[in-house]
Amino acid sequence: MGRVTFCGAYGSVTGSSTLLQWGDTYVLVDCGLYQGDEELERYNWRTFRYKPHELGAILLTHAHLDHTGLLPRLVAEGFEGPIYCSKASRGLVSLILQDAGHLQEEQARYASKKGYSRHAEPRPLYTAKDARRTLKLLKPLPFDQATEILPGIQVRFRRAGHLLGAASLEIQAKGSDGKRRSWCFSGDVGRYDVPIIKDPEPPLDPPAALILESTYGDRLHRQTDPERQFREVIRRVFQRGGTVIIPAFALGRTQEVLYHLSQLVDDGELDPGVVFLDSPMAIKATDLYAQATAEHDEDLLELVEQHLNPLSADRFQRCLSSEQSKALNNRKEPAVIVAASGMATGGRVVHHLKHRLPGVSNAVVFVGYQAGGTRGRALVNGAETVSIHGQPIPVEAEILSLHGLSAHADQAELVRWFDDLPGSPGQIFLNHGEDQSRKALAAVLRAGGSSRPQPLLPVIGDEVAW
């Protein structure tokens, strides 16, 4: 009998993980890190709902930490099997896990040094060595090709948009009745008609069951003009002598931000000499994006042909060393600083916020989803102070959120992706969304036709047979 266990990101947008079982064979789809408040992040330390050494394989939808960030801990506890991802994802997964391993160790050392941890001897969730061991297990697969990963179990990757290499998964195997059927995991569905990478694609076979993300299942993205939005805020802040801080996810969002800032440069609106990309990982990711020509959409290909590539190494200023990053804190002239992380939970942007939030001339522009409990969510919700490195930091800077740059499909785009399925699934499960979003998307899907099954909203620990 086949069985599915919902392990993570059911009622939240972090910690994605689902366990598939056929007899004694186990396959895990994603192994994500929980990011948010202290209570949510404690889930990262809980005992896994399975024995790591018993897993036959792991399948990754894409590279973001909320889908890959617990892999090194899984390896440290005994997993030794293959980890399958799309070919385009491999480089990004390598970047993000190595960075995560170093960051876990750095945060533990810093907490110990400053004494703001509740633990006498703070320890990392996992180490950089664990991350390197994990990377040796990566097995890249091409898009659109069905591959047998274990006896009788096939997987096919389809482009999901959202991020370079992001995939929807079609997993085919025999169910409890002996019939072969397909389970589809949407992964994080991206936007349609946005620059840089190709649009989302539906699965090729009708799925017996669908696990559909619902991050923005309760809302529609505003129709916006990113160039105009950036132009207005940069003009306003520069006129008052301030600095624009853009917390951006190193993978995906940073590259889209650079694309739009590059348009301002081409229009003569912005001097590329005052734009700083301050994230070693984002710099490396940008180079991977630039090299992945097979995944570029027509808009980017045209810019490359015109020698106006927004992702080229010489387009903007790059801060590789910590000394270069720290020097920005002493800069008095107006600047635009693009730095990770996107939810302001870690990375170099935290230090920039510590220095710039108290200044009324400055602005912080968020360009992506801010999960509950994160510093980014607190800022967009109007917090008057935030805690950084154990210190209360007053918020005097202008805080803005540009929703039009989201890498996640909104409600209408999720329905569009669903309507493009080659057949209606027999079961629908909604994941990767807070309950308000899941309920709203479920209502819309139900209203779309009586032939559709009732979408289910599982919680962590629920199981279903198949």
N, C-alpha and C positions, 0 to 999 in steps of 0.2 A: 504493500500500500504506500502511495506517496503522501507526503505531509509537508505543509508549509508552516513555519513558525515566524511570526512577525517580531523581530528582535529590536528594531530601532527606527526612529523617525515616523512613528505612528502617533500623531498628536503634537508633533514638533517638526522643525525643519533642520534639525541636526541629528547626527548619530545614525544615519541610514544603514540598515542591515536587515536582511531577510534570509532565512535558512530553508533550503529545499532538501527533502529527504526521500530517497527511494530505498526501502529496506535498510541495508547497512551503508548505503552510499549517501554522503552529505555534500552539498554544494552551497556556498555562501555567496549571496549577491550583495556586494558592498560591505565595508567594515568601517563605518564613519565615526569620527570624533564628535563628541557632544561639546558644543560651544554655547556659552551664555553665562547665567548666574552661577553662583557657587553650588547651589543644589543640583542644577542640571549637569555641571561638570563632574560632580561626584559619580555620575553614571559611568564615567570613563574608567573608574577603578573597580566597578562591580565585577563579580564572577561571570564569565561568559555562559550563555545558555546551552553550550555544547562544549565538547572537549576539542581543543584546537587540533590535536594530533589526529583526530578522526575525520577531519574535513578532507574530502578528495580533491577539491579545487575551490578557487575563489574567482568570481567574475566581478569586474569593476565597470560601472557605467561611465565614470569620468574621474578626473584627478582631484577635485576639490576635497579639502580636509574632512568635510562632513560626510564624505563617501569613502575616504581612504585612510583617515587619520589614526585609526586604531590597528592598522595592519602590523606595524612594528611590535606592538604589544602582543598581538596574536602569534607572531613568529617567535618572540621571546618566550612564549608559553608553550611552544611545541609544534606549531604548524610548519610543515616542510614541503607542501605540495605546490602546484603551479598556480600563479595568479594571472588570469587572462584579462587583457585590456585591448583597446584598439591600438593600431600602430601609432596613430597620431597622439595618443594619450601617454605613451611610454615615457617620453622625455619630460612631460609635465609631472607625471607621478614621481619620477626620480627627483625632480627639483623639490617638490612640495614635501616629500617624506624626509629627505635629507635635512631640509630646513627645519621641519618639525622636530626631528631628533635633536638638533643643536638647540632649538628654542626651548625644548623641555628641560634640557640640562642647564641652559642659561637662566631660565626662570627659577629653577630650584636653587642655583648658586646665589642669584640676586636676592631671593627671598630669605635665604640663610644669612647673607651679609647684612641686609637691612632689618632683619628680625620682624617682618610683617606677616610671616606665615604662622598659622596656628600650630604647626608641627615643629618640634625642637630641631629636627634634622630633615628639612624638606628633601624629598627625592623626586626624580623625574618619573613621569609615566612610562617612558622608555628612553633609550639612549640613541645617539647617532650611530653606534655600532649596530643596534637592532634594526635601524632604518636601512643601513647598508646591506645587511643580511636579507632584508625583505626585497630589495631591488634585484637581487640575484634570482628571485623566483618569478619575476615578471616574464610573461609570454605574450608578445603582441600578435594580434590577429587583424586581418584586413576587414574593411567594411564589406557587407553584402555576401560574404562567403560562409556557408554553413560548415562548421567544424565539429567533429566528435571530440569532446574533451575528456570523456570517460565512457566506458562501454555502454552503448545505448543512449547516451546523452549528447545532444548537439546544441550548439549555440551559434547565433548569427548576430553580428553587430550592425545596427543601422544608425545613420547620422541623426543626432538629436538637437543640433544647434547648440546653444547655451555656452559652449566652451570648445576650444580646439580638441578634437578627439572624442567629445562627449557622444555617448551612444545610448540608444534604446536596445534592449536585449530580447531576442526571441530564443527561448529555451524549449527544446522538444525532447520528450521522453514518454515512456509508457506510464499511464496512470494506474490507479488501483484496480480498474476493470480490464487491464491489459491492452487498452487502446492507446495509440500514440496521439499525443496532443501537445499544444504549444502554450506556454505561459509567456506573457510579454511584460517586461518591466520598462516603463517609459523612460526611466531615469529623469533627469531634470530637462524638461522640454524648453528649448530656446525660443527667441522671438523670430518672427517672419520679417523678411525685407529689411534686415539690419546689416550694417557693413561688416566686412572682414571674412566671416566664414559662411558656409552654405546653410540653407534653411533646413529645418527639421524634416525628417522623412518618416512615413508610417512603416510599420512592419510589412513583410511581404506575404505572410500567411495569416489567416484568421486565427486570433488567439482564443483558446478555450477560457483563459482567465487573463485579466489585465490588472496590473498594479500601476496606478496612475498617480503622478505627483500632483500636489494641489497647493503649492506655495502661495500663489495668487489666485486661488480658486474663488475668492470672494470679491474680486475687484477688477476693474478695467484700467489699464495704463492710460494716462492722459496722452493725448496727441500733442507731442512737444517738438520743438526745434532745438536740439542740443547745442548747435553752434550759437544760436541766438541766446540761449540761457547762459552758456559759458561767457559769451561776449559781454552780456549785461553785468554779470557778477564780477568779472575781471575788471571791467571798466570802473565799476563802482568802488571796488576795493583798492585798485591802484590809484584812483584819484585821492583817496584818503591816506595813501602811503602804506597800505597794509599788505599782508601776505594771504594768499589763497591756499588752504590746505585741502587736498582731495584724498581722503582715505579710500583706497581702491584695492580690491582683491588683485593680487599679483597675477593671477591667471584669469584672463578673459576681460575683466572690467578695465584693468589698466590699459590694455591694448585698444579698447573702444574709446576710452578717454583720450588717449594719444591721437587716435584717428580724428576726433572732433577738434582737439586743440590744433592739430596740423591744418585743418581747414581754415582756422583763424589765421594761422601763419601765411597760408597761401593767399588769403584775402588782404594781407598787409595789416591785420588787426593786432597781431601778437608777435613779439620778438622771441624767437626760439631760444635766445640766450638767457631768458629769465624763467624758463620752464625747466624744472629739475625732476628727473625720475630717480627717486631715492629708495631703491629696493634692489639688492643684488638678485633676488629671485625673480622679481618682475622684469629686470633687465634680461636675464637669461630666458625667461618665458617669452619675452618680446622677440628675441632672436629665433626661438623655436617657431613662433608664429610666422615670422618672416620667411623662414626656410620651408614651411609646409605649404608649398605652392599648390599642391593637389587639393587642398581644402579651402583655398581662397575663393571668394565670390567674385562676380564680374566687376564690382566697383573697385575692389582692391587691385585686381589685375590691371585695370585701366590706369590707376594711379602709378603703379609700378612701371608700366610702359612709358608714362610721362616723366619718370624720374622724380616722382613726388611721394615716394613711399613713406607713410607716416610711421612705419615700424623700423626704418633704417637706423643704424647705430649713430649716425651723425645728425639726426633730425633735432634732438633735444639734448640738454645737459644730463649726464649720467653720474650718479654718486655711487661708486663701487665700495669705497672704504668708509669705515666708521668716522674717520677724521673728516672726510668730505661732508658726511651727513651732519656731524656736529657743527661744522663751519656754517651751515645754513641757519643755525640758531642765533648766530651773531650778525646775520645779514640784516641791514637796515633798509635796503632798497626793496621795492615791491617784487614779489616773485610768486610763481605757482609751483607748489611742491606736491607731487603725486607720490604717495607712499603707502605701503601696506602696513596693517591689515585693513580690509574693507569695513569691518565692524569695530575697528579701533580696540581690539582685544589684545593685541600684541604687535611686535615689529617696531620699525623706526617711527611710524606715524605717532605712536604713543608719546615719544619724546618731543615731537613737534607740537603735539597738542598741549603738553605740559608747559611749553614755552609760549605758545601763541593763544591759547584759550583766554588768558586774562586780558588780552589786548583788544580794545573796542574797534580798532581799525582793521582787524583781521576777519577772515571768514573761513568756515569749515563747510565744505560741500560734500555731502554723502551722495553716492551714485548707485547704491544697491540696497538690498534688503538688510534690515537691522533686526536680528533675532532678539526675542525677549531676554532680558538679563544682561545684554551686552552694553558696553560703554557707548557704542553708537546709538543704540535704542534710547538710552537715557538722554543723550544729547538732542536727538531729534524730537524727543518728548518734552523738551524744555527744561531739563535739569539746570539748576542754578549753580551747582557745584558737582564735580565728579572726582572720584578717588583715583589717583595715579601714583603707583609705587607707594601706597600707604599714606599719601598726602591729599588733603582736600584742595582741589584746584577750582577757583572761581571761573564761571563761564561768562565772559563779557563779549566774546567774539560773536559775530553773526553766524547763525547755524541754518543751513539750507539743505534740502533733500530734493534731488532731481530724479523723479520716478521714471522718466522716459528712457533712462539708460539701463533699466533692469535687464538682466540676462535671462530672467524667467518669463515664460509665457504667462499672459494674464488669463482671465477666465475665458474670454472669447477665443484666444489662441489655443488654449487647452481643448476647448470644444471642437475647434477646427481640426486639431491633430486627431482627436477621437473620431470625428466624422470621416476622416480619411482612412480609417482602418479598413482592411479588405473584407471584414465581416464583423458582426456584433459579437463581443465576447460573452461567454456564458456566465461569467462572474466578473465583478468589478470591485477592486479594493483601492481605497484612496490612502496615500501615504504622503510623507514629506510636506506636511501642512499643519498649521495649528487648527484646532477643532472648528473654529469659526469659518475658516477657509474650506475645510473639508465638507462641512455641512452645506455651505453655499454651493459648492461645485456639485455635490450630490443632488441637490434640488434641481439645478439646471440640467444635469444629465437625465434625471427622471422625467423632466418636462419635455425632453426632446423626442420621446416616442415610447409607446406602451410596450414595444418589443424589447426595450432595453431592460436588463436586470436591475434590481435595486442595488445601487452602490453601497458597499459596506465600509464601515469606519472601524477597522480593528484597532485594538490597543496593544501595547507591548506585552508579549507573552501569549497572545491569542494564537491558536492553531487551527488549521483547516486541512481536511483530507482531500486528496485528488487522485 
